Amino acid sequence: MVKLAALSTFKKCTIALPVLWSLALLCSDKATAQTDAGKATSSEQNSHLPEPEVANKEVPVVVIQTQKSRSSLSLPGTTLQSLLPGMNPLKGIQQLAGVNFQSADPWGNNEQNFSLFIHGFSAQQLGYTLDGVPLGDQQYGNYNGLSPQRAISSENLRNVMLSSGAGDLATASTSNLGGTIESFSSNPSDTQHWTLAQSFGSYGASRSYLRFDSGEFDPSASQAFYLSILRQRARAWDFEGIQSGEQLNAKWIKHFADSKLTAYYNFSDKTEPNEDSIVRNAQEGFVPYTRPTTYPDFAFAQNYLTPKGEPPRADGPNYRNYFGVAQRRDHLAYLKLETEINPRNSWNNQVYWHQHDGLGAVAGPIEVAGLPALFKVYFPTQDLKQTFGGSGYAVRTTEYTINRAGLISNWQGRSGAHQWQTGIWIEHNRSDAYRRWYQLDRQQPLSPYQRPRDPLITQYGSAINNQVVQLHWQDAWQVQAAITLQAGFKSSLQFAEGYFPVQPKLGAINGGSSALPEGKITTKAWFLPQLGAVWRLQNQDQVYVNLQKNLRQFITYGAVGASPWSLNSQSAFELFKRTAEPETAISFETGIRTRRHFSDNFRQTIGLRSIENQLTIYHVNFRDRLLQISPTPVISSIVNGNPILANVGSVKTYGIDIASTLQFGSNLSLFNALSYNHSSYQDDYFNGANRVNTKGKQVPASPSWLNKSMLKFKWNSLEWQLIADFVGKRYATYTNDLSVPAHFLMHLGVQYPLPWKWRHEQNRLSLHLTNLANRRGTSTLLVGAANNTYNTFPIPPRQIFVSLSSGF
């Protein structure tokens, strides 16, 4: 509360008023729950909260999921598109309680500069799926999946569901320590029609979306499909780079007498030039707000360097590269058969396939970050500038391929008061990563939109085969009409083998080692239990409680990151294999869900028609935290080979989330989510030279306080939406010696239904203003050191977008 007192009066009100509203209405005795006693049996009434009252078939901005013993919130696809058409679903869930998503572009589509924290866990410690298909752990260096926006066009999403404490046991993920984010695609329409959406905006942004729904076309069996295409272009706001993408989605559904067959295909091709992060520390003399690349001004790039190839010394580590880019091409497909064996049993089987080919590239000066010593390993006597094309720049790439396929099979049944489920998930993944260096020819300089050819150096090449087997069983036992107990467990097994078809030369690895490590690591966690309960009160509120253990399997990535195959020697790998444990988390959460519809008298007096609330209290014991440890302040990703990767202790987390939706009549609604989180390290660690004092320190980059508000109202034909987002202070190092201040952003959306229709389809024109007050500050915070230094990306400036959506 001391921290809150230090905020401005406006920010105090922003946080405090929704809390008072929520607590008052949670405890209110004046509310009258409206049940449909005449339409449902007693057991049906007790099995779930009443569905939300929806005016004019509107979908609530946020839906509280019921019948679950854990916190679960759902963001409908319509809400996602109302935030900003084409928004990354991960940025969309920023509106939900406990979520901190940051990015340097308004859509949240750029994968290099986004960060995500939920209850103190980072993006790579969460689980992600699309229609049940695993999407991996969202590492920027792709090795086991793809981002949600590359898996599906956001216009085709039905909803995104966040389980912020612990995901369902059946979730196909090996990384879901801190919960799951499940995306679900929309189904084909029953009637034939076209959907068109076009957006234009700041910095030459253009997003074009076209979808055809076939409607039911087979008279003998119900079946339908849709096909959509997408094209997006947007210039980066702080440098001359065009971030582009094309995407194709297709979905087909056929119903049989007792089963349903679904097929889905996605193709995505993205090219995203990237800016560089800003290096910050107490001693740094030059700290710009942005760190843009110099492309396409090659003449300026040449003059920027000394004749030897050095950037200005005054720029320090914030020197400018010529370009940076991420190129990603993905194919994703699945086939799913859902079969009703009999009224009490069903069997669902799904096979999927994902193929990825991409690269990340940086064209940077040859005389920085220890590169001269690295290049001399390969070219001991040559003139380095001439060797790399005479420009003073070299092009470094990391080239990825992923080939994975899997099976998900679940059997569900009812037996008396028990509703049980058991299943298996199997995946085989072959991922490769090659680090290569190319010329930047002075006469014909490469652009970020080209794929380089004929490397001068292949620094290393890794190949990892990984098999995952996950089993689960769970049971929901309705002890009595108002109480359901839930219990189950999952088993997570990973069989990984990594090797290096191309090894670095002697001297090209940190520590003087001769080779990166090879070998097998098998991890088996046979019993990861879950216990929970849901208690439905007389007024149909719900109290829930859940206790669950989760595990994050070792990262199977070669030469980079917190992976065993990134260690700098075979002996370090063997030591890790003998002594290290996978990260685990024991999560406890409890709370109450309420949904109330108020009597006519109450509506007339207060004006409040309905309210939904969810209050969650949680505690997490995160054990065996893995950390890359280096005696130097920042681990280098250019000269590969990390000296130490080890378990460094535990993290304890506790917090509270309060989410409320208030509906005033049919023209006004308010959603608010307030969160407090305290995640602190429980141990110090040794960096190989000294003791690092992290015990009792807050987990960096994860704020203690978050508050999100969404106000929607109609005035005549206009629909207004105002979003307010408060992010509290964030520490920037493991020892908490540096931090970034809190920030408060607002976004405005206006939607107008056009007076003309085609085939009874509504046409809408919308206007969106992001960062309404044009605030400056830190969006993404990158933590890579114990103290004294950190990296940031800036908050993007105010931008405006106009969109037209039409159906015909």
C-alpha positions, -999 to +999 in steps of 0.1 A: +000+000+000+030+023+004+037+020-033+002+028-041+003+059-020+032+072-040+011+072-072-007+103-085-043+109-074-055+099-108-037+066-107-050+059-072-085+063-085-078+042-115-069+013-093-089+018-061-124+025-075-128-008-094-116-027-063-143-010-042-169-018-068-159-054-070-157-060-033-190-043-027-208-062-053-193-095-043-207-090-009-240-073-019-272-088-006-293-066-028-285-085-060-311-108-072-298-139-091-321-145-121-324-183-127-342-201-155-360-225-132-387-231-157-362-240-184-337-263-167-337-291-142-323-286-107-291-305-115-285-283-146-290-252-126-264-263-101-239-274-127-228-240-139-233-203-135-261-188-156-251-177-190-245-139-192-274-118-202-266-105-237-283-075-253-287-077-290-267-109-290-236-091-280-206-111-267-192-100-234-157-084-236-143-110-213-160-143-204-153-160-170-151-198-176-171-219-152-170-255-140-132-252-136-113-255-104-088-230-116-089-193-127-098-192-164-108-162-185-117-161-222-113-133-246-138-136-275-125-131-311-149-102-315-132-084-285-098-091-300-108-075-333-124-045-315-091-038-297-073-035-331-081-056-362-053-081-367-039-079-332-017-108-320-039-128-295-010-127-270-012-089-270-050-092-268-049-111-235-029-081-220-064-069-211-069-099-187-059-100-150-023-109-142-010-105-177+018-081-187+025-081-225+048-055-240+059-049-276+074-021-297+046-023-323+009-017-319-002-051-331+023-070-310+032-090-340+070-085-340+085-115-322+119-101-316+108-073-292+078-087-273+078-099-237+051-117-217+048-123-180+019-139-161+022-142-124+060-138-125+065-165-152+079-155-186+066-164-220+089-194-223+075-209-191+039-210-204+020-234-226+004-225-260-021-244-282-043-238-312-074-261-313-053-284-291-022-285-313+009-275-294+026-242-305+058-247-285+073-223-259+076-191-281+114-189-281+125-162-305+150-188-318+124-212-331+129-249-323+096-265-312+067-244-325+054-211-338+037-180-326-001-179-324-003-151-351+017-173-374-006-203-367-038-185-376-050-151-388-065-134-358-097-126-377-103-164-378-101-168-340-132-177-320-117-171-286-085-171-266-086-187-231-061-180-204-056-203-174-032-182-154-024-205-126-022-240-140-034-254-173-055-284-179-038-318-175-046-326-212-028-295-225-001-306-251+028-286-237+062-293-221+067-257-208+034-248-190+048-240-155+028-209-152-004-216-170-017-220-206-030-198-234-053-218-256-065-203-290-095-217-308-103-212-345-138-202-357-159-227-376-173-223-411-206-205-413-238-224-421-246-199-449-225-190-479-209-155-478-178-135-482-161-114-455-138-085-463-117-064-439-093-036-448-072-015-425-050+015-432-030+035-407+001+053-396+035+046-412+019+031-443+002+003-425-021-018-446-039-051-436-062-068-462-083-099-452-107-118-474-126-149-464-151-172-482-175-194-463-191-221-484-221-227-462-235-262-459-232-276-494-236-314-492-273-325-490-264-360-478-242-349-449-236-316-431-203-302-442-188-267-448-155-250-452-139-216-453-108-202-470-091-170-461-062-150-473-043-122-456-017-096-466-001-071-442+024-043-447+036-018-422+067+004-420+085+004-387+078+036-369+115+043-360+134+031-391+130+023-428+119-013-426+087-028-441+073-055-419+053-078-441+034-111-441+010-133-462-011-160-447-036-185-459-061-204-436-085-232-446-109-252-424-133-279-433-159-297-411-180-327-420-206-342-396-215-379-396-241-397-377-220-400-345-189-381-353-173-350-367-143-347-389-123-314-389-093-305-412-073-273-408-044-259-428-023-227-423+004-212-444+023-182-431+052-163-447+066-133-427+095-110-431+101-086-402+130-062-402+140-055-365+154-026-346+180-032-320+175-030-282+189-001-263+217-009-239+214+009-205+236+012-175+247+038-150+280+045-168+267+047-204+272+081-220+250+076-250+215+062-244+191+069-273+153+065-271+154+042-302+183+024-318+173+022-355+192+004-382+206+025-411+191+005-440+184+014-469+209+044-467+240+024-476+261+056-482+253+067-446+261+032-433+295+033-451+303+068-437+292+057-402+321+034-398+359+041-397+379+028-426+387-003-405+350-011-398+345+004-363+313+024-353+318+057-335+332+051-301+308+078-286+279+054-295+294+027-273+273-005-273+244+015-288+260+015-322+238+011-353+237-020-374+229-019-411+198-041-408+183-069-387+155-092-399+134-123-390+122-144-419+097-171-410+078-195-433+055-221-417+031-249-428+007-262-401-021-287-405-042-310-385-070-336-389-093-343-360-120-369-356-144-366-327-165-397-322-194-404-298-191-441-290-223-441-270-242-415-249-216-419-221-184-422-239-165-403-266-132-406-283-113-378-299-082-383-321-061-356-337-029-358-359-009-327-368+021-317-387+043-285-387+071-276-410+092-244-405+120-228-424+134-195-414+163-173-403+173-144-382+199-121-397+219-091-385+242-070-407+266-053-383+301-039-381+330-063-381+349-045-354+325-050-324+316-075-297+348-096-300+342-104-337+378-097-349+390-125-326+363-148-339+370-141-375+407-145-371+400-181-362+387-187-397+408-161-416+441-158-396+460-137-422+434-121-444+422-085-444+389-089-427+372-059-443+380-071-478+371-107-469+336-096-459+330-076-491+348-043-484+318-027-467+330-030-431+299-051-423+292-088-420+259-106-422+253-131-393+224-155-396+209-182-375+190-205-399+163-227-385+142-257-396+116-276-377+099-308-387+074-321-362+044-343-362+022-356-334-009-374-322-033-364-295-059-389-283-084-384-255-112-407-242-139-391-221-166-410-203-193-408-176-199-434-149-224-425-122-213-393-105-179-394-122-169-377-154-134-389-163-109-384-191-077-401-201-054-395-230-020-394-246+001-369-266+030-380-287+053-358-307+084-362-327+104-331-335+136-327-356+150-292-353+182-278-369+200-245-362+230-232-382+250-201-375+265-187-407+284-155-418+281-139-452+296-110-470+279-076-472+293-067-507+301-031-511+290-032-548+258-052-543+248-050-507+223-075-494+188-063-483+168-076-453+142-090-478+167-114-494+179-147-483+218-148-483+237-174-502+272-188-502+284-183-466+320-175-458+317-192-424+294-219-410+303-214-374+282-243-362+253-265-371+231-283-346+205-311-350+183-323-322+158-351-323+132-350-296+104-373-287+077-363-262+052-386-246+026-371-222-001-392-205-029-379-183-059-391-164-085-369-145-118-373-129-146-349-119-167-365-091-199-347-083-201-356-046-234-338-043-254-313-064-233-283-052-198-299-048-176-313-075-141-327-067-115-330-093-084-351-093-059-364-117-023-365-128-001-364-159+032-380-169+057-360-189+085-379-207+111-364-230+137-383-250+162-359-266+194-364-285+215-335-299+246-335-321+265-310-342+271-319-379+293-287-380+314-280-350+331-246-344+368-243-349+391-242-319+390-208-305+354-201-317+339-212-284+340-195-250+364-210-226+388-225-251+368-257-256+373-277-288+336-287-294+300-281-284+284-310-266+266-339-280+245-366-264+212-378-251+192-366-221+160-384-210+137-369-184+107-387-170+082-372-145+057-400-140+035-383-114+025-346-117-008-345-096-037-321-096-064-317-069-093-293-071-129-286-061-158-264-072-185-255-047-216-239-061-234-217-036-271-213-033-271-180-052-251-199-079-218-182-072-188-206-073-159-211-049-130-229-064-097-243-053-069-260-072-035-275-063-013-287-091+023-296-099+038-288-133+072-293-150+091-276-177+112-300-198+148-290-208+150-268-239+162-288-269+180-261-288+216-261-300+244-237-291+222-208-278+200-202-248+193-220-216+198-254-232+221-283-222+234-283-258+245-246-254+272-255-229+308-249-240+322-284-235+313-321-233+323-322-197+300-294-188+272-313-206+279-345-187+280-326-154+246-310-162+232-344-172+242-359-138+232-330-115+205-308-131+168-311-126+139-297-148+121-267-134+090-275-115+062-254-100+036-262-073+007-238-078-022-232-054-051-210-062-085-203-047-112-178-054-148-170-061-167-164-093-200-146-094-225-137-121-256-117-111-285-103-130-303-076-111-340-070-105-359-043-123-361-022-092-323-024-087-317-015-124-339+015-121-323+027-089-286+021-097-287+015-135-266-017-132-281-046-152-256-074-145-221-081-131-195-108-134-166-111-110-137-134-104-114-130-074-083-152-073-057-156-046-026-177-056+007-190-043+034-207-063+065-225-052+088-225-083+118-249-078+151-257-096+152-225-115+177-229-144+200-200-152+228-193-177+257-182-156+287-163-168+315-145-150+311-116-175+282-091-171+263-102-202+264-136-219+275-132-256+254-148-283+281-142-310+309-163-296+289-193-285+293-217-257+279-209-222+302-218-193+275-228-168+239-238-169+226-248-135+198-249-110+201-219-088+173-222-063+136-214-060+112-185-064+081-180-042+051-161-056+019-149-041-007-125-055-043-116-061-063-109-093-097-092-093-116-091-126-150-075-130-174-068-158-203-043-151-231-040-176-252-007-173-282-012-196-275-021-232-253+008-240-226+009-213-202-017-199-170-016-179-144-043-175-116-039-149-087-062-139-065-054-109-035-075-101-009-077-074+021-101-077+051-106-055+077-130-069+110-132-051+142-153-053+148-175-023+185-181-029+218-165-039+240-181-065+276-182-076+286-170-111+319-189-111+338-161-095+316-144-069+284-147-049+254-129-065+231-116-038+196-124-053+179-138-022+148-118-014+150-098-046+120-094-069+119-112-102+129-086-128+108-075-157+076-086-139+057-057-123+040-060-089+010-039-099-011-041-130-045-025-137-065-027-169-098-011-177-120-012-208-150+011-210-175+005-239-205+027-246-229+035-274-239+070-283-265+072-311-249+049-338-214+053-325-197+026-304-169+039-282-142+020-265-116+034-241-088+012-228-065+022-199-034+001-191-013+007-160+020-012-156+039-007-123+076-004-116+097-032-130+132-042-118+158-045-146+184-068-130+185-099-108+199-079-079+173-051-083+199-024-085+182-009-116+146-004-125+122+012-150+094+034-138+056+027-141+037+038-171+001+045-180-013+042-216-047+048-231-062+036-264-094+048-281-116+029-305-147+042-323-169+020-345-197+031-368-222+007-384-227+019-420-263+025-431-261+001-460-260-037-459-252-064-484-273-096-480-282-085-445-245-084-435-236-054-414-208-031-427-187-013-401-162+015-401-138+018-372-111+042-360-084+032-335-059+055-317-031+036-299-011+054-271-036+082-271-015+106-250+017+098-270+035+086-239+072+077-240+089+051-219+100+014-218+078-013-233+099-045-235+125-050-208+153-075-215+171-088-184+205-105-190+228-095-162+229-097-124+235-060-120+246-027-136+231-032-171+199-041-190+183-036-224+150-021-235+127-014-264+106+018-264+069+024-262+056+030-298+042+065-304+006+074-310-007+058-342-041+059-359-058+031-379-090+031-400-107-002-408-136-013-429-152-047-424-179-059-447-199-091-454-216-100-486 
